[in-house]
Amino acid sequence: MPGKKIPGDRTIKPFPAYSVKFKDVFDFKEFYTALKEWMLEYGWGDVEEGKDHWETYYAERVAVDGSKEIWARWRLARNPSDAKFLKYYLDLDYHCLGLGPAEIVVEGRKMKVNKGEVEVSVNGVIEEIYKEKFDENPILKEVKLLFAKRIYNKIIEQRKKEFYHEAYELQNYMKQWFKLKRYLPYEENKSFFPSYSWPSHLKE
């Protein structure tokens, strides 16, 4: 969530938090890069405007056998194009377990990749920025709820749906990258970003 604390009555929960987990052979660096490219494509940026430092935390612990446990956090934000009085916040929390080096042969070429487990947890909220301005004014504060209901309610509902769909597009993208089972009512085109995961139950 954002660095500043937002009062509960100024936030909307557009989708339930979820996580995507994968345990097998994959290239962690390629996954990390592909996810960053996805975020840029959808207009996500740093919580603090003008900065480019999504990763607010990174830590790793190396086990005796050389495998790593990694924790990383991304904190992102953006404004809907037609609703400047709202702001989206998106949190991604990475946790890797037993991540170590591996080698795999793909199309006759030997590649150095990783083997282990990664879990990405996703959470998000919408901040109703306009309410802060109303709270600062004693007169406007009294009509805040009425104003929101009559003026902004329709737009807010549309933006909640937009954020909801985008969050699950992200979930689908990660599952597609890892070649995990997805349940889609339509046939999807091949992803622009190639997958660098090789689940043992699939044969290329």
C-alpha positions as CSV (number, residue, x, y, z in Angstrom):
1,M,0.0,0.0,0.0
2,P,1.1,3.6,-0.2
3,G,3.8,5.0,2.1
4,K,1.3,7.3,3.8
5,K,-1.5,5.9,5.9
6,I,-4.9,6.4,4.3
7,P,-8.0,6.4,6.5
8,G,-10.3,3.4,5.9
9,D,-13.2,5.6,4.8
10,R,-11.2,6.9,1.9
11,T,-10.2,3.4,0.4
12,I,-12.1,1.0,-1.7
13,K,-11.2,-2.7,-2.1
14,P,-11.7,-3.5,-5.8
15,F,-10.6,-7.2,-5.6
16,P,-9.7,-9.9,-3.0
17,A,-6.0,-10.4,-2.5
18,Y,-4.6,-13.4,-4.3
19,S,-1.3,-15.2,-4.9
20,V,0.3,-17.2,-7.7
21,K,2.7,-20.0,-6.8
22,F,5.0,-22.0,-9.0
23,K,7.5,-24.7,-8.0
24,D,9.8,-26.1,-10.7
25,V,12.4,-25.0,-13.2
26,F,12.2,-21.3,-14.4
27,D,14.4,-18.3,-14.9
28,F,13.7,-15.9,-12.0
29,K,15.5,-12.9,-13.6
30,E,13.4,-13.3,-16.8
31,F,10.2,-13.5,-14.8
32,Y,11.1,-10.4,-12.8
33,T,11.9,-8.5,-16.0
34,A,8.7,-9.7,-17.8
35,L,6.5,-8.6,-14.9
36,K,8.2,-5.2,-14.8
37,E,7.5,-4.8,-18.6
38,W,3.9,-5.7,-18.0
39,M,3.6,-3.0,-15.3
40,L,5.1,-0.4,-17.6
41,E,2.7,-1.4,-20.4
42,Y,-0.3,-0.8,-18.1
43,G,1.0,2.5,-16.9
44,W,2.0,1.6,-13.4
45,G,4.7,3.6,-11.7
46,D,6.3,4.6,-8.4
47,V,4.0,5.5,-5.5
48,E,5.8,8.9,-5.3
49,E,5.5,10.8,-8.5
50,G,8.6,11.5,-10.4
51,K,10.5,8.5,-8.9
52,D,11.3,5.1,-10.4
53,H,11.9,2.8,-7.4
54,W,9.2,0.2,-7.2
55,E,11.2,-2.2,-5.2
56,T,10.8,-0.9,-1.6
57,Y,12.4,-4.0,0.0
58,Y,14.7,-6.9,-1.0
59,A,16.3,-9.5,1.2
60,E,17.8,-12.9,0.7
61,R,19.2,-15.7,2.8
62,V,21.6,-18.3,1.6
63,A,21.3,-21.8,2.9
64,V,24.2,-24.2,3.5
65,D,23.5,-25.9,0.2
66,G,23.7,-22.6,-1.6
67,S,20.0,-22.2,-2.3
68,K,18.4,-18.9,-1.6
69,E,15.3,-17.6,0.2
70,I,14.3,-14.3,-1.3
71,W,11.7,-11.6,-0.2
72,A,10.9,-8.6,-2.4
73,R,8.2,-6.0,-2.4
74,W,6.9,-3.8,-5.2
75,R,4.7,-0.8,-4.4
76,L,3.1,0.8,-7.4
77,A,0.4,3.4,-8.2
78,R,-1.3,5.2,-11.0
79,N,-4.3,7.5,-11.6
80,P,-7.2,6.5,-13.9
81,S,-7.1,8.6,-17.0
82,D,-10.6,10.0,-16.6
83,A,-10.8,10.2,-12.8
84,K,-8.1,12.3,-11.3
85,F,-9.9,12.3,-7.9
86,L,-9.0,8.6,-7.6
87,K,-5.7,6.7,-7.3
88,Y,-4.9,3.0,-7.7
89,Y,-2.3,1.3,-5.5
90,L,-1.0,-2.2,-6.3
91,D,1.2,-4.3,-4.0
92,L,3.3,-7.2,-5.2
93,D,5.1,-9.4,-2.6
94,Y,7.6,-12.0,-3.8
95,H,8.8,-14.9,-1.7
96,C,11.2,-17.5,-3.2
97,L,12.1,-20.8,-1.4
98,G,15.0,-23.1,-2.2
99,L,16.0,-21.1,-5.3
100,G,19.1,-22.5,-6.8
101,P,20.9,-22.8,-10.1
102,A,19.9,-25.4,-12.7
103,E,20.7,-26.2,-16.3
104,I,18.3,-27.2,-19.0
105,V,18.6,-28.0,-22.7
106,V,16.1,-26.1,-24.9
107,E,16.2,-26.7,-28.6
108,G,19.7,-28.1,-28.4
109,R,21.0,-25.1,-26.4
110,K,22.1,-25.4,-22.8
111,M,20.7,-22.7,-20.5
112,K,21.5,-21.7,-17.0
113,V,18.3,-21.1,-15.1
114,N,16.8,-21.6,-11.6
115,K,14.9,-24.3,-9.8
116,G,12.8,-23.7,-6.7
117,E,9.6,-22.1,-5.6
118,V,8.2,-18.6,-6.1
119,E,5.0,-17.1,-4.8
120,V,3.8,-13.7,-5.8
121,S,1.0,-12.1,-3.6
122,V,-1.1,-9.4,-5.1
123,N,-3.2,-6.8,-3.3
124,G,-4.7,-3.4,-4.2
125,V,-6.9,-0.5,-3.1
126,I,-8.4,2.6,-4.6
127,E,-7.9,5.9,-2.8
128,E,-10.8,8.4,-3.0
129,I,-8.5,11.5,-3.1
130,Y,-11.4,14.0,-3.2
131,K,-12.6,13.0,0.3
132,E,-9.4,14.4,1.8
133,K,-10.3,17.9,0.4
134,F,-13.8,17.6,1.8
135,D,-12.5,16.6,5.2
136,E,-10.4,19.7,5.4
137,N,-13.4,22.0,5.0
138,P,-16.0,21.9,7.8
139,I,-18.9,22.8,5.4
140,L,-18.0,20.4,2.6
141,K,-17.4,17.6,5.2
142,E,-21.1,17.5,6.0
143,V,-22.1,16.9,2.3
144,K,-19.3,14.5,1.4
145,L,-21.4,11.4,1.4
146,L,-24.2,13.0,-0.6
147,F,-21.8,14.4,-3.1
148,A,-20.1,11.1,-3.6
149,K,-23.4,9.2,-4.0
150,R,-24.8,11.7,-6.6
151,I,-21.8,12.8,-8.5
152,Y,-19.0,10.2,-8.3
153,N,-20.8,6.9,-7.6
154,K,-21.2,5.8,-11.2
155,I,-17.6,6.6,-12.1
156,I,-16.2,4.9,-9.0
157,E,-18.2,1.7,-9.9
158,Q,-16.7,1.8,-13.4
159,R,-13.2,2.2,-12.0
160,K,-13.6,-0.6,-9.5
161,K,-14.5,-2.9,-12.4
162,E,-11.5,-1.7,-14.4
163,F,-9.1,-2.4,-11.5
164,Y,-10.7,-5.7,-10.9
165,H,-10.3,-6.9,-14.5
166,E,-6.8,-5.6,-14.6
167,A,-5.8,-7.4,-11.4
168,Y,-7.0,-10.7,-12.9
169,E,-5.4,-10.0,-16.2
170,L,-2.2,-9.8,-14.2
171,Q,-3.0,-13.1,-12.5
172,N,-3.7,-14.7,-15.9
173,Y,-0.4,-13.3,-17.3
174,M,1.7,-14.8,-14.5
175,K,-0.1,-18.2,-14.8
176,Q,0.5,-18.1,-18.6
177,W,4.1,-17.3,-18.1
178,F,4.5,-20.2,-15.7
179,K,2.4,-22.5,-18.0
180,L,0.0,-23.1,-15.1
181,K,-3.6,-24.2,-15.7
182,R,-6.0,-21.4,-16.4
183,Y,-9.7,-21.3,-16.8
184,L,-10.6,-18.9,-19.6
185,P,-13.9,-18.8,-21.6
186,Y,-12.0,-17.8,-24.7
187,E,-8.9,-18.8,-26.7
188,E,-5.9,-16.5,-25.9
189,N,-3.2,-15.3,-28.2
190,K,0.4,-16.1,-27.5
191,S,2.0,-13.7,-25.0
192,F,4.3,-11.0,-26.3
193,F,6.7,-11.9,-23.5
194,P,8.1,-15.4,-23.9
195,S,7.9,-17.8,-21.0
196,Y,11.1,-19.0,-19.3
197,S,9.5,-21.8,-17.2
198,W,9.7,-25.5,-17.8
199,P,7.1,-27.4,-15.6
200,S,8.1,-31.0,-15.3
201,H,4.6,-32.2,-16.2
202,L,4.8,-30.5,-19.6
203,K,7.0,-31.5,-22.5
204,E,8.0,-28.8,-25.0
